[in-house]
Amino acid sequence: MKTHRLYFLWVLISHNILLSSEVLLYLFAYKIKDQLPLNLIIEKLIGCGNMVTAADIIREFDDV
């Protein structure tokens, strides 16, 4: 599990993706609710661009 968190942080840093605490809460909620795999979350985050908003997360994961 720790390896997954480190990989997640590496992706955020290497792609210069900025997340607010609100975005992290939405990601956590969608991950728990829908049992989303981490690789799907990372792919969607990379596709959102550098500044990810709560609206981006809702748009990407609400239909998953």
Order of alpha helices (4+ residues) and beta strands (2+ residues): alpha-alpha-alpha-alpha
